[in-house]
Amino acid sequence: MGEVVCRRCGQTRPALAQAPLPGKWGPVIEAQTCADCWQAWVEEQTRLINHERLLPSEPEHRKVLYERMAAFLLLDLEGA
Ligand SMILES: [Zn+2]
């Protein structure tokens, strides 16, 4: 397993084994997020889905979740 300089925690840590999402965000996350911070987002996403009733199947809700994800993980789409 490779390592990544994670934008969220600022540490050099084990990377994800593969892009965790399809589409444009997958490679960005893989290049900029450590496995532990991804897991933290997965838990936060579950909280958002439960508490704010966001439905990943709804395109508008999915857009909100991606925005929250980018802010949570401090992702830089341009810098990928
Ligand atoms: Zn991290």
PDB file of the backbone (N, CA, C, O) and the ligand in Angstrom, with CONECT records:
HET     ZN  A 101       1
ATOM      1  N   MET A   1       0.851  -1.195   0.000  1.00  0.00           N
ATOM      2  CA  MET A   1       0.000   0.000   0.000  1.00  0.00           C
ATOM      3  C   MET A   1       0.888   1.248   0.000  1.00  0.00           C
ATOM      4  O   MET A   1       1.837   1.332   0.780  1.00  0.00           O
ATOM      5  N   GLY A   2       0.589   2.204  -0.860  1.00  0.00           N
ATOM      6  CA  GLY A   2       1.379   3.419  -0.947  1.00  0.00           C
ATOM      7  C   GLY A   2       1.022   4.410   0.137  1.00  0.00           C
ATOM      8  O   GLY A   2       0.147   4.167   0.968  1.00  0.00           O
ATOM      9  N   GLU A   3       1.715   5.525   0.110  1.00  0.00           N
ATOM     10  CA  GLU A   3       1.431   6.575   1.071  1.00  0.00           C
ATOM     11  C   GLU A   3       1.000   7.837   0.339  1.00  0.00           C
ATOM     12  O   GLU A   3       1.253   8.009  -0.853  1.00  0.00           O
ATOM     13  N   VAL A   4       0.348   8.704   1.080  1.00  0.00           N
ATOM     14  CA  VAL A   4      -0.157   9.938   0.504  1.00  0.00           C
ATOM     15  C   VAL A   4       0.034  11.052   1.533  1.00  0.00           C
ATOM     16  O   VAL A   4      -0.099  10.830   2.736  1.00  0.00           O
ATOM     17  N   VAL A   5       0.347  12.249   1.043  1.00  0.00           N
ATOM     18  CA  VAL A   5       0.323  13.426   1.913  1.00  0.00           C
ATOM     19  C   VAL A   5      -1.126  13.893   1.947  1.00  0.00           C
ATOM     20  O   VAL A   5      -1.649  14.433   0.973  1.00  0.00           O
ATOM     21  N   CYS A   6      -1.752  13.673   3.086  1.00  0.00           N
ATOM     22  CA  CYS A   6      -3.193  13.894   3.205  1.00  0.00           C
ATOM     23  C   CYS A   6      -3.479  15.368   3.461  1.00  0.00           C
ATOM     24  O   CYS A   6      -2.870  15.995   4.327  1.00  0.00           O
ATOM     25  N   ARG A   7      -4.421  15.909   2.688  1.00  0.00           N
ATOM     26  CA  ARG A   7      -4.734  17.332   2.853  1.00  0.00           C
ATOM     27  C   ARG A   7      -5.512  17.587   4.138  1.00  0.00           C
ATOM     28  O   ARG A   7      -5.398  18.668   4.716  1.00  0.00           O
ATOM     29  N   ARG A   8      -6.294  16.625   4.595  1.00  0.00           N
ATOM     30  CA  ARG A   8      -7.113  16.864   5.785  1.00  0.00           C
ATOM     31  C   ARG A   8      -6.278  16.845   7.063  1.00  0.00           C
ATOM     32  O   ARG A   8      -6.376  17.753   7.888  1.00  0.00           O
ATOM     33  N   CYS A   9      -5.457  15.809   7.222  1.00  0.00           N
ATOM     34  CA  CYS A   9      -4.708  15.688   8.484  1.00  0.00           C
ATOM     35  C   CYS A   9      -3.270  16.194   8.351  1.00  0.00           C
ATOM     36  O   CYS A   9      -2.580  16.360   9.357  1.00  0.00           O
ATOM     37  N   GLY A  10      -2.814  16.437   7.126  1.00  0.00           N
ATOM     38  CA  GLY A  10      -1.488  16.995   6.920  1.00  0.00           C
ATOM     39  C   GLY A  10      -0.361  15.998   7.107  1.00  0.00           C
ATOM     40  O   GLY A  10       0.810  16.375   7.061  1.00  0.00           O
ATOM     41  N   GLN A  11      -0.692  14.730   7.317  1.00  0.00           N
ATOM     42  CA  GLN A  11       0.312  13.704   7.578  1.00  0.00           C
ATOM     43  C   GLN A  11       0.582  12.889   6.310  1.00  0.00           C
ATOM     44  O   GLN A  11      -0.242  12.832   5.398  1.00  0.00           O
ATOM     45  N   THR A  12       1.759  12.263   6.282  1.00  0.00           N
ATOM     46  CA  THR A  12       2.038  11.258   5.261  1.00  0.00           C
ATOM     47  C   THR A  12       1.607   9.916   5.827  1.00  0.00           C
ATOM     48  O   THR A  12       2.200   9.405   6.776  1.00  0.00           O
ATOM     49  N   ARG A  13       0.567   9.357   5.229  1.00  0.00           N
ATOM     50  CA  ARG A  13      -0.050   8.185   5.823  1.00  0.00           C
ATOM     51  C   ARG A  13      -0.451   7.202   4.741  1.00  0.00           C
ATOM     52  O   ARG A  13      -0.428   7.541   3.558  1.00  0.00           O
ATOM     53  N   PRO A  14      -0.821   5.975   5.132  1.00  0.00           N
ATOM     54  CA  PRO A  14      -1.237   4.989   4.126  1.00  0.00           C
ATOM     55  C   PRO A  14      -2.373   5.517   3.258  1.00  0.00           C
ATOM     56  O   PRO A  14      -3.343   6.090   3.754  1.00  0.00           O
ATOM     57  N   ALA A  15      -2.231   5.313   1.962  1.00  0.00           N
ATOM     58  CA  ALA A  15      -3.226   5.773   0.996  1.00  0.00           C
ATOM     59  C   ALA A  15      -4.324   4.726   0.855  1.00  0.00           C
ATOM     60  O   ALA A  15      -4.205   3.593   1.321  1.00  0.00           O
ATOM     61  N   LEU A  16      -5.391   5.147   0.198  1.00  0.00           N
ATOM     62  CA  LEU A  16      -6.425   4.202  -0.186  1.00  0.00           C
ATOM     63  C   LEU A  16      -5.869   3.267  -1.256  1.00  0.00           C
ATOM     64  O   LEU A  16      -5.003   3.654  -2.040  1.00  0.00           O
ATOM     65  N   ALA A  17      -6.367   2.049  -1.283  1.00  0.00           N
ATOM     66  CA  ALA A  17      -5.882   1.070  -2.252  1.00  0.00           C
ATOM     67  C   ALA A  17      -6.344   1.414  -3.663  1.00  0.00           C
ATOM     68  O   ALA A  17      -5.702   1.047  -4.648  1.00  0.00           O
ATOM     69  N   GLN A  18      -7.455   2.118  -3.745  1.00  0.00           N
ATOM     70  CA  GLN A  18      -7.986   2.509  -5.055  1.00  0.00           C
ATOM     71  C   GLN A  18      -8.915   3.690  -4.880  1.00  0.00           C
ATOM     72  O   GLN A  18      -9.292   4.028  -3.758  1.00  0.00           O
ATOM     73  N   ALA A  19      -9.288   4.321  -5.985  1.00  0.00           N
ATOM     74  CA  ALA A  19     -10.221   5.436  -5.920  1.00  0.00           C
ATOM     75  C   ALA A  19     -11.523   4.950  -5.284  1.00  0.00           C
ATOM     76  O   ALA A  19     -12.092   3.950  -5.723  1.00  0.00           O
ATOM     77  N   PRO A  20     -11.996   5.655  -4.250  1.00  0.00           N
ATOM     78  CA  PRO A  20     -13.162   5.161  -3.513  1.00  0.00           C
ATOM     79  C   PRO A  20     -14.493   5.515  -4.153  1.00  0.00           C
ATOM     80  O   PRO A  20     -15.537   5.026  -3.721  1.00  0.00           O
ATOM     81  N   LEU A  21     -14.472   6.366  -5.188  1.00  0.00           N
ATOM     82  CA  LEU A  21     -15.707   6.775  -5.861  1.00  0.00           C
ATOM     83  C   LEU A  21     -15.477   6.751  -7.359  1.00  0.00           C
ATOM     84  O   LEU A  21     -14.345   6.905  -7.817  1.00  0.00           O
ATOM     85  N   PRO A  22     -16.547   6.557  -8.131  1.00  0.00           N
ATOM     86  CA  PRO A  22     -16.426   6.749  -9.575  1.00  0.00           C
ATOM     87  C   PRO A  22     -16.420   8.238  -9.900  1.00  0.00           C
ATOM     88  O   PRO A  22     -16.727   9.061  -9.037  1.00  0.00           O
ATOM     89  N   GLY A  23     -16.079   8.585 -11.116  1.00  0.00           N
ATOM     90  CA  GLY A  23     -16.188   9.969 -11.550  1.00  0.00           C
ATOM     91  C   GLY A  23     -14.986  10.811 -11.165  1.00  0.00           C
ATOM     92  O   GLY A  23     -13.939  10.290 -10.778  1.00  0.00           O
ATOM     93  N   LYS A  24     -15.155  12.127 -11.277  1.00  0.00           N
ATOM     94  CA  LYS A  24     -14.018  13.046 -11.184  1.00  0.00           C
ATOM     95  C   LYS A  24     -13.395  13.086  -9.799  1.00  0.00           C
ATOM     96  O   LYS A  24     -12.202  13.357  -9.668  1.00  0.00           O
ATOM     97  N   TRP A  25     -14.188  12.820  -8.758  1.00  0.00           N
ATOM     98  CA  TRP A  25     -13.647  12.946  -7.401  1.00  0.00           C
ATOM     99  C   TRP A  25     -12.783  11.768  -6.992  1.00  0.00           C
ATOM    100  O   TRP A  25     -11.920  11.912  -6.127  1.00  0.00           O
ATOM    101  N   GLY A  26     -12.996  10.608  -7.595  1.00  0.00           N
ATOM    102  CA  GLY A  26     -12.274   9.397  -7.185  1.00  0.00           C
ATOM    103  C   GLY A  26     -10.764   9.576  -7.161  1.00  0.00           C
ATOM    104  O   GLY A  26     -10.133   9.367  -6.125  1.00  0.00           O
ATOM    105  N   PRO A  27     -10.163   9.970  -8.316  1.00  0.00           N
ATOM    106  CA  PRO A  27      -8.700  10.119  -8.333  1.00  0.00           C
ATOM    107  C   PRO A  27      -8.212  11.241  -7.428  1.00  0.00           C
ATOM    108  O   PRO A  27      -7.106  11.166  -6.893  1.00  0.00           O
ATOM    109  N   VAL A  28      -9.027  12.287  -7.248  1.00  0.00           N
ATOM    110  CA  VAL A  28      -8.639  13.396  -6.365  1.00  0.00           C
ATOM    111  C   VAL A  28      -8.528  12.884  -4.931  1.00  0.00           C
ATOM    112  O   VAL A  28      -7.554  13.168  -4.233  1.00  0.00           O
ATOM    113  N   ILE A  29      -9.520  12.141  -4.508  1.00  0.00           N
ATOM    114  CA  ILE A  29      -9.515  11.589  -3.147  1.00  0.00           C
ATOM    115  C   ILE A  29      -8.337  10.635  -2.973  1.00  0.00           C
ATOM    116  O   ILE A  29      -7.632  10.678  -1.964  1.00  0.00           O
ATOM    117  N   GLU A  30      -8.138   9.785  -3.955  1.00  0.00           N
ATOM    118  CA  GLU A  30      -7.054   8.807  -3.868  1.00  0.00           C
ATOM    119  C   GLU A  30      -5.702   9.509  -3.723  1.00  0.00           C
ATOM    120  O   GLU A  30      -4.823   9.027  -3.008  1.00  0.00           O
ATOM    121  N   ALA A  31      -5.537  10.648  -4.401  1.00  0.00           N
ATOM    122  CA  ALA A  31      -4.246  11.346  -4.402  1.00  0.00           C
ATOM    123  C   ALA A  31      -4.068  12.266  -3.202  1.00  0.00           C
ATOM    124  O   ALA A  31      -2.938  12.639  -2.886  1.00  0.00           O
ATOM    125  N   GLN A  32      -5.161  12.646  -2.517  1.00  0.00           N
ATOM    126  CA  GLN A  32      -5.078  13.715  -1.514  1.00  0.00           C
ATOM    127  C   GLN A  32      -5.580  13.309  -0.132  1.00  0.00           C
ATOM    128  O   GLN A  32      -5.518  14.121   0.792  1.00  0.00           O
ATOM    129  N   THR A  33      -6.072  12.091   0.042  1.00  0.00           N
ATOM    130  CA  THR A  33      -6.716  11.710   1.298  1.00  0.00           C
ATOM    131  C   THR A  33      -6.155  10.379   1.789  1.00  0.00           C
ATOM    132  O   THR A  33      -6.025   9.427   1.019  1.00  0.00           O
ATOM    133  N   CYS A  34      -5.824  10.323   3.077  1.00  0.00           N
ATOM    134  CA  CYS A  34      -5.346   9.062   3.643  1.00  0.00           C
ATOM    135  C   CYS A  34      -6.542   8.153   3.957  1.00  0.00           C
ATOM    136  O   CYS A  34      -7.688   8.600   4.010  1.00  0.00           O
ATOM    137  N   ALA A  35      -6.246   6.891   4.160  1.00  0.00           N
ATOM    138  CA  ALA A  35      -7.317   5.910   4.389  1.00  0.00           C
ATOM    139  C   ALA A  35      -8.103   6.238   5.657  1.00  0.00           C
ATOM    140  O   ALA A  35      -9.320   6.055   5.695  1.00  0.00           O
ATOM    141  N   ASP A  36      -7.414   6.723   6.700  1.00  0.00           N
ATOM    142  CA  ASP A  36      -8.104   7.029   7.954  1.00  0.00           C
ATOM    143  C   ASP A  36      -9.076   8.200   7.780  1.00  0.00           C
ATOM    144  O   ASP A  36     -10.196   8.163   8.289  1.00  0.00           O
ATOM    145  N   CYS A  37      -8.640   9.240   7.059  1.00  0.00           N
ATOM    146  CA  CYS A  37      -9.524  10.391   6.869  1.00  0.00           C
ATOM    147  C   CYS A  37     -10.694  10.026   5.956  1.00  0.00           C
ATOM    148  O   CYS A  37     -11.799  10.536   6.145  1.00  0.00           O
ATOM    149  N   TRP A  38     -10.475   9.164   4.982  1.00  0.00           N
ATOM    150  CA  TRP A  38     -11.600   8.700   4.173  1.00  0.00           C
ATOM    151  C   TRP A  38     -12.622   7.999   5.061  1.00  0.00           C
ATOM    152  O   TRP A  38     -13.827   8.212   4.922  1.00  0.00           O
ATOM    153  N   GLN A  39     -12.139   7.169   5.965  1.00  0.00           N
ATOM    154  CA  GLN A  39     -13.058   6.467   6.875  1.00  0.00           C
ATOM    155  C   GLN A  39     -13.816   7.465   7.743  1.00  0.00           C
ATOM    156  O   GLN A  39     -14.997   7.274   8.032  1.00  0.00           O
ATOM    157  N   ALA A  40     -13.132   8.533   8.158  1.00  0.00           N
ATOM    158  CA  ALA A  40     -13.807   9.566   8.948  1.00  0.00           C
ATOM    159  C   ALA A  40     -14.924  10.211   8.129  1.00  0.00           C
ATOM    160  O   ALA A  40     -16.000  10.496   8.656  1.00  0.00           O
ATOM    161  N   TRP A  41     -14.664  10.441   6.835  1.00  0.00           N
ATOM    162  CA  TRP A  41     -15.712  11.011   5.984  1.00  0.00           C
ATOM    163  C   TRP A  41     -16.887  10.031   5.810  1.00  0.00           C
ATOM    164  O   TRP A  41     -18.048  10.440   5.841  1.00  0.00           O
ATOM    165  N   VAL A  42     -16.582   8.759   5.631  1.00  0.00           N
ATOM    166  CA  VAL A  42     -17.654   7.770   5.471  1.00  0.00           C
ATOM    167  C   VAL A  42     -18.589   7.825   6.677  1.00  0.00           C
ATOM    168  O   VAL A  42     -19.807   7.731   6.529  1.00  0.00           O
ATOM    169  N   GLU A  43     -18.010   7.979   7.877  1.00  0.00           N
ATOM    170  CA  GLU A  43     -18.830   8.072   9.083  1.00  0.00           C
ATOM    171  C   GLU A  43     -19.611   9.383   9.130  1.00  0.00           C
ATOM    172  O   GLU A  43     -20.777   9.404   9.522  1.00  0.00           O
ATOM    173  N   GLU A  44     -18.959  10.479   8.726  1.00  0.00           N
ATOM    174  CA  GLU A  44     -19.630  11.778   8.698  1.00  0.00           C
ATOM    175  C   GLU A  44     -20.766  11.765   7.660  1.00  0.00           C
ATOM    176  O   GLU A  44     -21.843  12.312   7.898  1.00  0.00           O
ATOM    177  N   GLN A  45     -20.509  11.142   6.526  1.00  0.00           N
ATOM    178  CA  GLN A  45     -21.535  11.064   5.485  1.00  0.00           C
ATOM    179  C   GLN A  45     -22.752  10.301   6.002  1.00  0.00           C
ATOM    180  O   GLN A  45     -23.892  10.695   5.753  1.00  0.00           O
ATOM    181  N   THR A  46     -22.508   9.217   6.716  1.00  0.00           N
ATOM    182  CA  THR A  46     -23.613   8.454   7.293  1.00  0.00           C
ATOM    183  C   THR A  46     -24.416   9.325   8.255  1.00  0.00           C
ATOM    184  O   THR A  46     -25.645   9.266   8.281  1.00  0.00           O
ATOM    185  N   ARG A  47     -23.703  10.138   9.051  1.00  0.00           N
ATOM    186  CA  ARG A  47     -24.373  11.043   9.972  1.00  0.00           C
ATOM    187  C   ARG A  47     -25.232  12.059   9.207  1.00  0.00           C
ATOM    188  O   ARG A  47     -26.377  12.317   9.578  1.00  0.00           O
ATOM    189  N   LEU A  48     -24.669  12.630   8.140  1.00  0.00           N
ATOM    190  CA  LEU A  48     -25.416  13.610   7.344  1.00  0.00           C
ATOM    191  C   LEU A  48     -26.655  12.981   6.712  1.00  0.00           C
ATOM    192  O   LEU A  48     -27.737  13.569   6.717  1.00  0.00           O
ATOM    193  N   ILE A  49     -26.482  11.791   6.174  1.00  0.00           N
ATOM    194  CA  ILE A  49     -27.601  11.118   5.514  1.00  0.00           C
ATOM    195  C   ILE A  49     -28.721  10.867   6.520  1.00  0.00           C
ATOM    196  O   ILE A  49     -29.900  11.015   6.199  1.00  0.00           O
ATOM    197  N   ASN A  50     -28.342  10.486   7.737  1.00  0.00           N
ATOM    198  CA  ASN A  50     -29.347  10.190   8.760  1.00  0.00           C
ATOM    199  C   ASN A  50     -29.979  11.452   9.340  1.00  0.00           C
ATOM    200  O   ASN A  50     -31.193  11.513   9.536  1.00  0.00           O
ATOM    201  N   HIS A  51     -29.149  12.458   9.613  1.00  0.00           N
ATOM    202  CA  HIS A  51     -29.634  13.631  10.334  1.00  0.00           C
ATOM    203  C   HIS A  51     -30.245  14.674   9.425  1.00  0.00           C
ATOM    204  O   HIS A  51     -31.169  15.382   9.826  1.00  0.00           O
ATOM    205  N   GLU A  52     -29.736  14.780   8.191  1.00  0.00           N
ATOM    206  CA  GLU A  52     -30.255  15.793   7.273  1.00  0.00           C
ATOM    207  C   GLU A  52     -31.085  15.174   6.160  1.00  0.00           C
ATOM    208  O   GLU A  52     -31.521  15.857   5.234  1.00  0.00           O
ATOM    209  N   ARG A  53     -31.293  13.876   6.267  1.00  0.00           N
ATOM    210  CA  ARG A  53     -32.128  13.151   5.308  1.00  0.00           C
ATOM    211  C   ARG A  53     -31.687  13.385   3.870  1.00  0.00           C
ATOM    212  O   ARG A  53     -32.507  13.586   2.975  1.00  0.00           O
ATOM    213  N   LEU A  54     -30.382  13.354   3.671  1.00  0.00           N
ATOM    214  CA  LEU A  54     -29.849  13.461   2.315  1.00  0.00           C
ATOM    215  C   LEU A  54     -29.854  12.081   1.673  1.00  0.00           C
ATOM    216  O   LEU A  54     -29.442  11.094   2.283  1.00  0.00           O
ATOM    217  N   LEU A  55     -30.324  12.030   0.443  1.00  0.00           N
ATOM    218  CA  LEU A  55     -30.418  10.765  -0.278  1.00  0.00           C
ATOM    219  C   LEU A  55     -29.382  10.735  -1.396  1.00  0.00           C
ATOM    220  O   LEU A  55     -29.487  11.498  -2.356  1.00  0.00           O
ATOM    221  N   PRO A  56     -28.379   9.858  -1.281  1.00  0.00           N
ATOM    222  CA  PRO A  56     -27.355   9.802  -2.334  1.00  0.00           C
ATOM    223  C   PRO A  56     -27.928   9.454  -3.710  1.00  0.00           C
ATOM    224  O   PRO A  56     -27.290   9.716  -4.729  1.00  0.00           O
ATOM    225  N   SER A  57     -29.114   8.874  -3.743  1.00  0.00           N
ATOM    226  CA  SER A  57     -29.733   8.537  -5.033  1.00  0.00           C
ATOM    227  C   SER A  57     -30.315   9.766  -5.731  1.00  0.00           C
ATOM    228  O   SER A  57     -30.588   9.726  -6.931  1.00  0.00           O
ATOM    229  N   GLU A  58     -30.506  10.858  -4.986  1.00  0.00           N
ATOM    230  CA  GLU A  58     -31.054  12.088  -5.565  1.00  0.00           C
ATOM    231  C   GLU A  58     -29.916  12.982  -6.064  1.00  0.00           C
ATOM    232  O   GLU A  58     -29.033  13.341  -5.286  1.00  0.00           O
ATOM    233  N   PRO A  59     -29.923  13.349  -7.356  1.00  0.00           N
ATOM    234  CA  PRO A  59     -28.795  14.149  -7.877  1.00  0.00           C
ATOM    235  C   PRO A  59     -28.542  15.423  -7.085  1.00  0.00           C
ATOM    236  O   PRO A  59     -27.383  15.764  -6.846  1.00  0.00           O
ATOM    237  N   GLU A  60     -29.577  16.134  -6.670  1.00  0.00           N
ATOM    238  CA  GLU A  60     -29.367  17.378  -5.921  1.00  0.00           C
ATOM    239  C   GLU A  60     -28.738  17.105  -4.558  1.00  0.00           C
ATOM    240  O   GLU A  60     -27.876  17.854  -4.097  1.00  0.00           O
ATOM    241  N   HIS A  61     -29.175  16.036  -3.928  1.00  0.00           N
ATOM    242  CA  HIS A  61     -28.612  15.665  -2.626  1.00  0.00           C
ATOM    243  C   HIS A  61     -27.171  15.193  -2.781  1.00  0.00           C
ATOM    244  O   HIS A  61     -26.312  15.475  -1.945  1.00  0.00           O
ATOM    245  N   ARG A  62     -26.927  14.461  -3.880  1.00  0.00           N
ATOM    246  CA  ARG A  62     -25.578  13.956  -4.112  1.00  0.00           C
ATOM    247  C   ARG A  62     -24.618  15.131  -4.306  1.00  0.00           C
ATOM    248  O   ARG A  62     -23.474  15.088  -3.853  1.00  0.00           O
ATOM    249  N   LYS A  63     -25.091  16.176  -4.979  1.00  0.00           N
ATOM    250  CA  LYS A  63     -24.267  17.366  -5.184  1.00  0.00           C
ATOM    251  C   LYS A  63     -23.898  17.985  -3.833  1.00  0.00           C
ATOM    252  O   LYS A  63     -22.752  18.384  -3.621  1.00  0.00           O
ATOM    253  N   VAL A  64     -24.860  18.063  -2.934  1.00  0.00           N
ATOM    254  CA  VAL A  64     -24.596  18.600  -1.599  1.00  0.00           C
ATOM    255  C   VAL A  64     -23.577  17.718  -0.868  1.00  0.00           C
ATOM    256  O   VAL A  64     -22.652  18.221  -0.230  1.00  0.00           O
ATOM    257  N   LEU A  65     -23.758  16.410  -0.968  1.00  0.00           N
ATOM    258  CA  LEU A  65     -22.828  15.501  -0.285  1.00  0.00           C
ATOM    259  C   LEU A  65     -21.408  15.648  -0.829  1.00  0.00           C
ATOM    260  O   LEU A  65     -20.443  15.598  -0.066  1.00  0.00           O
ATOM    261  N   TYR A  66     -21.278  15.827  -2.141  1.00  0.00           N
ATOM    262  CA  TYR A  66     -19.942  16.001  -2.719  1.00  0.00           C
ATOM    263  C   TYR A  66     -19.321  17.313  -2.249  1.00  0.00           C
ATOM    264  O   TYR A  66     -18.119  17.379  -1.994  1.00  0.00           O
ATOM    265  N   GLU A  67     -20.141  18.351  -2.136  1.00  0.00           N
ATOM    266  CA  GLU A  67     -19.616  19.627  -1.635  1.00  0.00           C
ATOM    267  C   GLU A  67     -19.158  19.490  -0.183  1.00  0.00           C
ATOM    268  O   GLU A  67     -18.106  20.000   0.202  1.00  0.00           O
ATOM    269  N   ARG A  68     -19.966  18.795   0.610  1.00  0.00           N
ATOM    270  CA  ARG A  68     -19.588  18.567   2.015  1.00  0.00           C
ATOM    271  C   ARG A  68     -18.315  17.729   2.099  1.00  0.00           C
ATOM    272  O   ARG A  68     -17.446  17.979   2.933  1.00  0.00           O
ATOM    273  N   MET A  69     -18.221  16.733   1.222  1.00  0.00           N
ATOM    274  CA  MET A  69     -17.060  15.850   1.202  1.00  0.00           C
ATOM    275  C   MET A  69     -15.799  16.649   0.865  1.00  0.00           C
ATOM    276  O   MET A  69     -14.767  16.496   1.519  1.00  0.00           O
ATOM    277  N   ALA A  70     -15.891  17.501  -0.159  1.00  0.00           N
ATOM    278  CA  ALA A  70     -14.724  18.288  -0.577  1.00  0.00           C
ATOM    279  C   ALA A  70     -14.280  19.214   0.549  1.00  0.00           C
ATOM    280  O   ALA A  70     -13.083  19.399   0.769  1.00  0.00           O
ATOM    281  N   ALA A  71     -15.258  19.803   1.271  1.00  0.00           N
ATOM    282  CA  ALA A  71     -14.922  20.700   2.376  1.00  0.00           C
ATOM    283  C   ALA A  71     -14.345  19.911   3.554  1.00  0.00           C
ATOM    284  O   ALA A  71     -13.388  20.352   4.191  1.00  0.00           O
ATOM    285  N   PHE A  72     -14.927  18.753   3.839  1.00  0.00           N
ATOM    286  CA  PHE A  72     -14.485  17.930   4.966  1.00  0.00           C
ATOM    287  C   PHE A  72     -13.051  17.440   4.752  1.00  0.00           C
ATOM    288  O   PHE A  72     -12.236  17.451   5.674  1.00  0.00           O
ATOM    289  N   LEU A  73     -12.758  17.011   3.528  1.00  0.00           N
ATOM    290  CA  LEU A  73     -11.443  16.416   3.232  1.00  0.00           C
ATOM    291  C   LEU A  73     -10.447  17.447   2.704  1.00  0.00           C
ATOM    292  O   LEU A  73      -9.292  17.117   2.435  1.00  0.00           O
ATOM    293  N   LEU A  74     -10.903  18.715   2.554  1.00  0.00           N
ATOM    294  CA  LEU A  74     -10.049  19.799   2.038  1.00  0.00           C
ATOM    295  C   LEU A  74      -9.503  19.429   0.661  1.00  0.00           C
ATOM    296  O   LEU A  74      -8.333  19.665   0.360  1.00  0.00           O
ATOM    297  N   LEU A  75     -10.356  18.855  -0.159  1.00  0.00           N
ATOM    298  CA  LEU A  75      -9.926  18.406  -1.483  1.00  0.00           C
ATOM    299  C   LEU A  75      -9.678  19.595  -2.403  1.00  0.00           C
ATOM    300  O   LEU A  75     -10.344  20.626  -2.310  1.00  0.00           O
ATOM    301  N   ASP A  76      -8.716  19.428  -3.281  1.00  0.00           N
ATOM    302  CA  ASP A  76      -8.378  20.452  -4.272  1.00  0.00           C
ATOM    303  C   ASP A  76      -8.500  19.823  -5.652  1.00  0.00           C
ATOM    304  O   ASP A  76      -7.598  19.131  -6.123  1.00  0.00           O
ATOM    305  N   LEU A  77      -9.644  20.083  -6.291  1.00  0.00           N
ATOM    306  CA  LEU A  77      -9.915  19.467  -7.596  1.00  0.00           C
ATOM    307  C   LEU A  77      -8.910  19.939  -8.637  1.00  0.00           C
ATOM    308  O   LEU A  77      -8.513  19.174  -9.516  1.00  0.00           O
ATOM    309  N   GLU A  78      -8.500  21.202  -8.535  1.00  0.00           N
ATOM    310  CA  GLU A  78      -7.568  21.752  -9.527  1.00  0.00           C
ATOM    311  C   GLU A  78      -6.166  21.198  -9.316  1.00  0.00           C
ATOM    312  O   GLU A  78      -5.401  21.060 -10.270  1.00  0.00           O
ATOM    313  N   GLY A  79      -5.827  20.881  -8.074  1.00  0.00           N
ATOM    314  CA  GLY A  79      -4.461  20.477  -7.761  1.00  0.00           C
ATOM    315  C   GLY A  79      -4.223  18.977  -7.875  1.00  0.00           C
ATOM    316  O   GLY A  79      -3.146  18.487  -7.536  1.00  0.00           O
ATOM    317  N   ALA A  80      -5.226  18.253  -8.351  1.00  0.00           N
ATOM    318  CA  ALA A  80      -5.089  16.791  -8.418  1.00  0.00           C
ATOM    319  C   ALA A  80      -4.110  16.374  -9.522  1.00  0.00           C
ATOM    320  O   ALA A  80      -3.874  15.182  -9.721  1.00  0.00           O
TER     321      ALA A  80
HETATM  322 ZN    ZN A 101      -5.578  12.098   6.659  1.00  0.00          ZN2+
END
